[in-house]
Amino acid sequence: MAQHQIRTVQCLSPSGLHRMAYKEWGDPKNPRVLVCVHGVTRVSDDFDNMATALCDRYRVVCPDVVGRGRSDRLQNPQHYQVPQYVSDMVTLLARLDAESVHWFGTSMGGLIGMGLASLKDSPVRKLVLNDVGPALNPAALARIGDYVGKDVRFATFDEAARYIRDISLPFGPHSEEEWRKLAADALKQDSDGKWILHYDPGLAVPIKATTPEMMQHAEAMLWMAYDAISCPTLLVRGAQSDLLTPEVAHAMTARGPKARLVEIPGVGHAPTFLREDQIAIVREFLLQ
C-alpha cells in the first residue's frame, strides 16, 4: 500500500476549538487535490484502497469528520450537523492551500460536498455523490438512526466485527478480508480492553432531536443547494439502496448540475469503493 501521512488541523465550533485529523496520500505539492469524505459512522480509512489507486494522479486527502476516528469530539453534540462539517472542510482546504478540489463523498460526506459545492466561488470543480441526494428516505434514516449512538461494547474483536457486518449488510457482498477491514477501521479498544465503535455516541443527539417539520425544511434547503451546484457531478447509486430512491436519483439527473447517474447492481446503501471495478467508475469520471 502507498505511503500516507496522518495530520491534524484546528477548527472552530460555537463551543470552542477542536482538531480534525486527516490522512494524506501522494505528493503534497501536487495541485490536483481529491478530498474523500466518509459516511455518518465511518472513518477516513474507508478510502485506503481508493487513495492508493489514485495518489499517482492526485494529492488525496481523507479527513475523519469531527466526532469520528482520530478527530476530537465536539463539546456540544448539537453541533454535529452539516454546516459545522462544511466549515471544518473550508478550514482544511485553507491548511492544504488548495485553490480547487475534486470531491468524493459517501452519504454524509456527499451532503457536505453538496453544501460546499453550492456556495458562490466554491473550490469544488468535480463532485461525486455516493448514494446520497437532497431527499432521503425516512425509513432508511430511521434504520441508520437506530444504531447510531448505541453504546455497544464487545469482549472480542470477532464479536464486534460480526456486529459491524450485520449493520453493514447493505454495503453488498464482500470477502472475509474486506469485512474484517471494514470492521477494524470502525472499531477501537477502550481502557478496559473492550471493543467499541470509533465515533462519539453524541452523534445521535441532533438526529434524535429532528422533527418531521425539521426534515421537510432540511430537504427544501438541500434541494436549493443542489440546484445551485454548477460543477460536473457524478451520482453513484447502489441499485438496492433504501436511502436514495430511484425517483430522487432520476430527479437529480434533470435539475441542478444534471448529475450523470451510475447504478451498481447488488449493492444497497452504500457502495464501499474497496474494489477496482467501483474505483474505476470514479477514476473515469474525474480524469476524463
C-alpha positions as CSV (number, residue, x, y, z in Angstrom):
1,M,0.0,0.0,0.0
2,A,1.3,3.5,-0.8
3,Q,2.6,5.7,1.9
4,H,0.4,8.2,3.7
5,Q,0.7,10.7,6.5
6,I,-1.7,11.5,9.3
7,R,-2.0,15.2,10.1
8,T,-4.4,17.4,12.1
9,V,-5.9,20.8,11.6
10,Q,-7.5,23.0,14.2
11,C,-11.1,24.0,13.6
12,L,-13.7,26.2,15.3
13,S,-17.2,25.4,16.5
14,P,-19.5,27.7,18.6
15,S,-18.3,25.8,21.7
16,G,-14.6,26.2,21.1
17,L,-11.7,24.6,19.2
18,H,-11.3,21.0,18.0
19,R,-8.8,19.1,16.0
20,M,-9.8,17.3,12.8
21,A,-7.4,14.5,11.7
22,Y,-6.9,13.6,8.0
23,K,-4.9,11.1,6.0
24,E,-2.9,12.5,3.1
25,W,-1.6,10.4,0.2
26,G,0.6,11.4,-2.8
27,D,2.8,14.4,-3.5
28,P,1.9,17.2,-1.0
29,K,2.9,19.7,-3.7
30,N,0.5,18.3,-6.3
31,P,-2.1,21.0,-7.2
32,R,-4.6,18.3,-8.1
33,V,-6.4,17.6,-4.8
34,L,-9.0,14.9,-4.3
35,V,-10.9,15.1,-1.0
36,C,-12.8,11.9,0.1
37,V,-15.3,12.1,2.9
38,H,-16.9,9.2,4.6
39,G,-20.5,8.4,5.9
40,V,-22.0,9.2,9.2
41,T,-20.4,6.4,11.4
42,R,-17.4,5.6,9.2
43,V,-13.8,6.9,9.1
44,S,-11.1,8.1,6.7
45,D,-9.6,4.6,6.5
46,D,-12.5,3.6,4.3
47,F,-10.7,5.2,1.4
48,D,-7.3,3.5,1.7
49,N,-7.9,1.5,-1.5
50,M,-9.1,4.4,-3.5
51,A,-6.4,6.7,-2.3
52,T,-3.7,4.1,-3.1
53,A,-5.2,3.7,-6.6
54,L,-5.4,7.5,-7.3
55,C,-2.5,9.0,-5.4
56,D,-0.3,8.8,-8.5
57,R,-2.6,11.4,-10.1
58,Y,-3.8,13.3,-7.1
59,R,-2.9,14.5,-3.7
60,V,-5.6,12.5,-1.9
61,V,-6.9,13.9,1.4
62,C,-9.3,11.8,3.6
63,P,-10.5,13.6,6.8
64,D,-12.0,12.0,9.9
65,V,-15.1,14.2,10.2
66,V,-15.2,15.6,13.7
67,G,-16.6,13.1,16.3
68,R,-15.2,10.2,14.3
69,G,-11.9,8.3,14.2
70,R,-8.8,10.2,15.1
71,S,-10.6,13.5,15.3
72,D,-11.7,15.3,18.5
73,R,-15.3,15.1,19.9
74,L,-17.3,18.3,19.9
75,Q,-18.1,19.8,23.3
76,N,-21.7,20.3,22.3
77,P,-23.1,17.4,20.3
78,Q,-25.9,19.5,18.9
79,H,-23.3,20.9,16.5
80,Y,-22.8,17.5,14.8
81,Q,-24.5,18.9,11.7
82,V,-23.7,19.6,8.1
83,P,-23.0,23.4,8.5
84,Q,-20.3,22.6,11.1
85,Y,-18.8,20.0,8.8
86,V,-18.7,22.3,5.8
87,S,-17.0,25.0,8.0
88,D,-14.4,22.4,9.1
89,M,-13.7,21.5,5.4
90,V,-13.1,25.1,4.5
91,T,-10.5,25.3,7.3
92,L,-9.0,22.0,6.0
93,L,-8.7,23.4,2.4
94,A,-7.0,26.5,3.7
95,R,-4.5,24.3,5.5
96,L,-3.9,22.4,2.3
97,D,-3.6,25.7,0.3
98,A,-5.9,24.1,-2.2
99,E,-7.5,26.6,-4.6
100,S,-9.6,23.9,-6.3
101,V,-10.5,20.3,-5.5
102,H,-12.3,17.3,-6.7
103,W,-14.7,15.9,-4.1
104,F,-15.9,12.3,-3.4
105,G,-18.5,12.0,-0.7
106,T,-20.2,8.9,0.6
107,S,-23.6,9.5,2.2
108,M,-22.9,12.3,4.8
109,G,-19.7,13.1,3.0
110,G,-21.8,13.7,-0.1
111,L,-24.1,16.1,1.8
112,I,-21.0,18.0,3.0
113,G,-19.8,18.1,-0.6
114,M,-23.1,19.4,-1.8
115,G,-23.1,22.1,0.8
116,L,-19.6,23.2,-0.2
117,A,-20.1,22.9,-4.0
118,S,-23.3,25.1,-3.8
119,L,-21.5,28.1,-2.4
120,K,-20.5,31.1,-4.5
121,D,-16.9,30.8,-5.6
122,S,-16.8,27.2,-4.4
123,P,-13.4,25.4,-4.9
124,V,-15.2,22.2,-5.9
125,R,-14.5,21.5,-9.6
126,K,-15.9,18.0,-9.8
127,L,-18.3,16.3,-7.4
128,V,-19.0,12.6,-6.8
129,L,-22.1,11.8,-4.7
130,N,-22.0,8.3,-3.4
131,D,-25.6,7.1,-2.7
132,V,-27.0,10.4,-1.4
133,G,-29.1,13.3,-2.5
134,P,-31.2,16.2,-1.3
135,A,-34.2,13.9,-0.4
136,L,-33.6,10.9,1.8
137,N,-36.0,8.0,2.5
138,P,-37.2,8.5,6.1
139,A,-37.4,4.7,6.7
140,A,-33.7,4.3,5.8
141,L,-32.8,7.3,8.1
142,A,-34.7,5.6,10.9
143,R,-32.7,2.4,10.2
144,I,-29.4,4.2,10.5
145,G,-30.6,6.3,13.4
146,D,-31.5,3.1,15.3
147,Y,-27.8,2.1,15.6
148,V,-26.1,5.5,15.8
149,G,-25.5,6.4,19.4
150,K,-25.8,2.9,20.8
151,D,-23.1,2.4,23.4
152,V,-22.2,-1.1,22.4
153,R,-19.2,-2.9,23.8
154,F,-17.8,-6.3,22.9
155,A,-15.4,-8.6,24.7
156,T,-13.6,-9.8,21.5
157,F,-12.8,-8.3,18.1
158,D,-14.6,-11.1,16.3
159,E,-17.8,-10.4,18.2
160,A,-17.5,-6.7,17.4
161,A,-16.7,-7.5,13.7
162,R,-19.9,-9.6,13.4
163,Y,-21.9,-6.6,14.7
164,I,-20.3,-4.2,12.1
165,R,-21.0,-6.8,9.4
166,D,-24.7,-7.2,10.5
167,I,-25.4,-3.4,10.4
168,S,-23.4,-3.0,7.2
169,L,-25.0,-5.8,5.1
170,P,-26.5,-3.2,2.6
171,F,-22.9,-2.5,1.6
172,G,-23.2,-5.6,-0.6
173,P,-21.1,-8.7,-1.0
174,H,-17.5,-8.5,0.4
175,S,-14.8,-11.0,1.0
176,E,-14.0,-12.1,4.6
177,E,-10.8,-9.9,4.4
178,E,-12.8,-6.9,3.2
179,W,-15.4,-7.3,6.0
180,R,-12.6,-7.5,8.6
181,K,-11.0,-4.3,7.3
182,L,-14.4,-2.5,7.4
183,A,-14.8,-3.7,11.0
184,A,-11.2,-2.9,12.1
185,D,-11.4,0.7,10.7
186,A,-14.7,1.4,12.6
187,L,-13.6,-0.1,16.0
188,K,-11.2,0.6,18.8
189,Q,-10.4,-0.7,22.2
190,D,-11.3,1.3,25.3
191,S,-9.2,1.5,28.5
192,D,-10.9,-1.8,29.8
193,G,-9.9,-3.7,26.6
194,K,-13.5,-3.8,25.3
195,W,-14.1,-3.2,21.6
196,I,-16.2,-0.1,20.9
197,L,-17.3,1.9,17.9
198,H,-14.8,4.5,16.8
199,Y,-17.1,7.5,17.0
200,D,-18.8,9.8,19.6
201,P,-22.2,8.4,20.6
202,G,-23.2,12.0,20.9
203,L,-23.7,12.0,17.1
204,A,-27.2,10.7,17.8
205,V,-28.2,13.8,19.8
206,P,-29.2,16.0,16.8
207,I,-30.6,13.0,14.9
208,K,-33.0,12.2,17.8
209,A,-34.0,15.8,18.1
210,T,-35.1,16.1,14.4
211,T,-38.8,16.5,13.9
212,P,-40.7,15.8,10.7
213,E,-41.0,19.6,10.2
214,M,-37.3,20.0,10.5
215,M,-36.8,17.2,8.0
216,Q,-39.1,19.0,5.5
217,H,-37.2,22.2,5.9
218,A,-33.8,20.4,5.6
219,E,-34.9,18.7,2.4
220,A,-36.0,22.1,0.9
221,M,-32.7,23.6,1.8
222,L,-30.8,20.7,0.3
223,W,-32.6,20.9,-3.0
224,M,-31.8,24.6,-3.1
225,A,-28.2,23.8,-2.5
226,Y,-28.2,21.0,-5.2
227,D,-29.8,23.4,-7.7
228,A,-27.0,25.9,-7.1
229,I,-24.3,23.4,-8.0
230,S,-22.7,24.1,-11.4
231,C,-19.7,21.7,-11.5
232,P,-19.8,18.3,-13.3
233,T,-21.4,15.9,-10.9
234,L,-21.5,12.1,-10.8
235,L,-24.2,10.3,-8.8
236,V,-23.5,6.7,-7.8
237,R,-26.4,4.7,-6.5
238,G,-26.5,1.3,-5.0
239,A,-29.2,-0.3,-7.1
240,Q,-30.8,-1.7,-3.9
241,S,-30.3,1.5,-1.9
242,D,-33.0,2.2,0.7
243,L,-31.7,5.7,1.3
244,L,-31.6,7.2,-2.2
245,T,-34.7,6.2,-4.1
246,P,-34.7,5.8,-7.9
247,E,-37.2,8.7,-8.1
248,V,-34.9,11.1,-6.3
249,A,-31.8,9.9,-8.3
250,H,-33.5,10.4,-11.6
251,A,-34.7,13.9,-10.5
252,M,-31.1,14.7,-9.8
253,T,-30.2,14.0,-13.4
254,A,-32.8,16.5,-14.6
255,R,-32.1,19.5,-12.4
256,G,-29.2,21.5,-10.8
257,P,-25.9,20.1,-12.2
258,K,-27.9,17.3,-14.0
259,A,-25.8,14.6,-12.5
260,R,-24.6,11.7,-14.5
261,L,-26.1,8.6,-12.8
262,V,-24.4,5.2,-12.4
263,E,-26.1,2.4,-10.6
264,I,-24.1,-0.5,-9.0
265,P,-26.1,-3.8,-9.0
266,G,-26.3,-6.0,-6.0
267,V,-25.5,-3.2,-3.6
268,G,-27.6,-1.1,-1.2
269,H,-26.5,1.9,0.9
270,A,-23.7,2.5,0.2
271,P,-21.1,1.2,-2.2
272,T,-17.8,0.9,-0.4
273,F,-15.4,1.5,-3.3
274,L,-13.0,-1.0,-1.9
275,R,-12.8,-2.8,-5.2
276,E,-11.2,-1.8,-8.5
277,D,-14.4,-2.1,-10.6
278,Q,-16.0,0.6,-8.4
279,I,-12.9,2.7,-8.2
280,A,-12.7,2.7,-12.0
281,I,-16.1,4.4,-12.2
282,V,-14.6,7.4,-10.2
283,R,-11.3,7.4,-12.0
284,E,-13.0,7.6,-15.4
285,F,-15.3,10.5,-14.3
286,L,-12.6,12.5,-12.5
287,L,-9.8,12.1,-15.1
288,Q,-11.8,12.2,-18.3
